[in-house]
Amino acid sequence: MRLLTTLALSAALLAGCATPDRDARLQPGVSRSEHVIALYGQPKRVWPEADGGRTLEYSTQLMGRHCYMVRLTADDRLVAIEDGLSAASRARIEPGMTPEQVSRILGTERSRVFFRQSGEDVWDWTVEPDQTGYGLRFNVYFKDGRVVRAGHSMVFPSRLFPGMGD
């Protein structure tokens, strides 16, 4: 009996830690939007696709480091799940893109700051840190509604609030 209780508790804990991109309960070609929503709740945004399908956005910003983009066909079947904040997704951001194009790839940003002197609007996302051990942000700089550049910045620990970045 104790073994069954331990197994049930372990399964519940593992299910609670599942992420859409690694959840074996979601199967491409089989799972539908109601399965995704039953497991992960309502998406932050729903993006319509040109082929009649849609993409459900599950962003973990402000403090999280992922944005799961769940792509569905026109007949509501799961195609794929991608992390919009993966290194490969971030590499797709190029000068000249619009804010909507960036949001469709990366998802909802952590923050936006407008710099009056330069005329730049800077959006950022918390992403997986590199080997330095410090927090990492991905920054996209817009000017006149277009990307001018993108890059990373480190988040150093706060002296006033140890353990809290920026």
C-alpha positions as CSV (number, residue, x, y, z in Angstrom):
1,M,0.0,0.0,0.0
2,R,2.8,2.4,0.9
3,L,4.4,1.8,-2.5
4,L,1.2,2.6,-4.3
5,T,0.8,5.8,-2.4
6,T,4.4,6.8,-3.2
7,L,3.9,6.0,-6.9
8,A,0.7,8.0,-7.0
9,L,2.3,11.0,-5.2
10,S,5.3,10.8,-7.6
11,A,3.1,10.8,-10.6
12,A,1.1,13.7,-9.4
13,L,4.2,15.7,-8.7
14,L,5.7,14.9,-12.1
15,A,2.4,15.9,-13.8
16,G,2.5,19.2,-12.0
17,C,6.0,19.9,-13.3
18,A,5.2,18.9,-16.9
19,T,5.6,21.5,-19.6
20,P,3.7,21.5,-22.9
21,D,6.8,20.7,-24.9
22,R,7.6,17.6,-22.8
23,D,4.2,16.4,-21.9
24,A,3.6,12.8,-23.2
25,R,-0.1,13.4,-22.8
26,L,0.0,15.7,-25.8
27,Q,0.4,13.9,-29.1
28,P,0.8,15.6,-32.5
29,G,-2.0,14.7,-34.9
30,V,-4.1,13.4,-32.0
31,S,-4.4,16.0,-29.3
32,R,-6.8,18.9,-29.7
33,S,-7.0,22.4,-28.2
34,E,-9.4,21.2,-25.4
35,H,-6.7,18.7,-24.3
36,V,-4.1,21.5,-24.1
37,I,-6.5,23.9,-22.3
38,A,-7.6,21.2,-19.9
39,L,-3.9,20.6,-18.9
40,Y,-2.5,24.1,-19.1
41,G,-5.4,26.5,-18.8
42,Q,-6.4,29.4,-21.1
43,P,-3.6,30.7,-23.3
44,K,-2.2,34.2,-22.8
45,R,-2.9,34.9,-26.5
46,V,-4.3,33.1,-29.5
47,W,-2.6,33.8,-32.9
48,P,-4.5,33.1,-36.1
49,E,-2.5,31.4,-38.8
50,A,-2.8,32.0,-42.6
51,D,-3.8,28.3,-43.2
52,G,-6.9,28.6,-40.8
53,G,-5.0,27.1,-37.9
54,R,-4.0,28.9,-34.8
55,T,-1.2,29.1,-32.2
56,L,-1.9,29.2,-28.5
57,E,0.7,31.2,-26.5
58,Y,1.6,30.0,-23.0
59,S,4.1,32.6,-21.7
60,T,5.9,32.2,-18.4
61,Q,7.1,35.9,-18.2
62,L,7.7,37.9,-15.9
63,M,9.9,35.5,-13.9
64,G,9.7,32.4,-16.1
65,R,12.1,31.6,-19.0
66,H,9.9,30.0,-21.6
67,C,7.0,30.8,-23.9
68,Y,5.3,27.7,-25.3
69,M,3.8,28.2,-28.7
70,V,1.2,25.4,-29.3
71,R,0.5,25.2,-33.1
72,L,-2.9,23.7,-34.1
73,T,-4.3,22.9,-37.6
74,A,-7.5,24.3,-39.0
75,D,-9.3,21.2,-37.8
76,D,-7.9,21.8,-34.2
77,R,-5.3,19.1,-34.1
78,L,-1.9,19.6,-32.5
79,V,1.0,20.1,-35.0
80,A,3.9,21.0,-32.7
81,I,5.0,22.8,-29.6
82,E,8.0,25.1,-29.6
83,D,9.6,27.2,-27.0
84,G,9.5,30.7,-28.4
85,L,12.3,31.8,-26.1
86,S,14.8,29.0,-27.2
87,A,18.1,30.1,-28.7
88,A,16.9,29.1,-32.1
89,S,13.7,31.2,-31.8
90,R,15.7,34.2,-30.6
91,A,18.1,33.9,-33.6
92,R,15.1,34.4,-35.9
93,I,14.7,38.1,-34.8
94,E,16.1,40.3,-37.5
95,P,16.3,44.0,-38.2
96,G,13.2,45.4,-40.0
97,M,10.7,43.1,-38.2
98,T,7.6,44.6,-36.7
99,P,6.6,44.3,-33.0
100,E,3.8,41.9,-34.0
101,Q,6.3,39.6,-35.9
102,V,8.5,39.6,-32.9
103,S,5.7,38.8,-30.5
104,R,4.5,35.9,-32.7
105,I,7.9,34.3,-32.3
106,L,8.9,35.2,-28.7
107,G,5.5,35.7,-27.1
108,T,4.6,38.3,-24.5
109,E,7.5,40.4,-23.3
110,R,8.6,40.8,-19.7
111,S,8.8,44.6,-20.0
112,R,9.0,47.6,-22.3
113,V,11.0,50.7,-21.8
114,F,11.0,53.8,-24.1
115,F,14.3,55.8,-24.3
116,R,13.4,59.3,-25.3
117,Q,17.0,60.4,-26.1
118,S,17.5,57.6,-28.7
119,G,13.9,57.2,-29.7
120,E,14.2,53.4,-29.0
121,D,11.5,51.2,-27.5
122,V,13.3,48.3,-25.8
123,W,11.4,45.0,-25.0
124,D,12.9,42.3,-23.0
125,W,12.3,38.6,-22.1
126,T,13.9,36.6,-19.3
127,V,15.6,33.6,-20.9
128,E,17.7,30.6,-19.8
129,P,21.0,31.8,-18.3
130,D,24.3,30.9,-19.9
131,Q,27.3,29.3,-18.1
132,T,28.1,32.5,-16.1
133,G,25.4,31.7,-13.6
134,Y,23.9,35.2,-13.8
135,G,20.3,35.8,-15.0
136,L,20.0,36.6,-18.7
137,R,17.6,38.7,-20.7
138,F,17.0,38.9,-24.4
139,N,16.5,42.5,-25.5
140,V,14.9,43.7,-28.8
141,Y,15.4,47.4,-29.8
142,F,12.7,49.0,-31.9
143,K,12.9,52.4,-33.6
144,D,10.0,53.8,-35.6
145,G,8.1,50.5,-35.2
146,R,10.9,48.2,-36.6
147,V,13.6,46.1,-35.0
148,V,17.0,47.8,-35.2
149,R,19.0,45.2,-33.2
150,A,18.7,42.5,-30.6
151,G,21.0,41.1,-28.0
152,H,21.4,39.7,-24.5
153,S,22.1,41.4,-21.1
154,M,23.1,39.9,-17.8
155,V,21.1,40.4,-14.7
156,F,23.3,40.9,-11.7
157,P,22.1,40.0,-8.2
158,S,20.5,42.8,-6.2
159,R,22.5,44.0,-3.2
160,L,19.3,45.2,-1.4
161,F,17.4,42.0,-2.1
162,P,19.7,39.0,-2.3
163,G,18.4,36.3,-4.5
164,M,16.3,38.7,-6.5
165,G,17.5,39.8,-9.9
166,D,17.0,43.4,-11.1
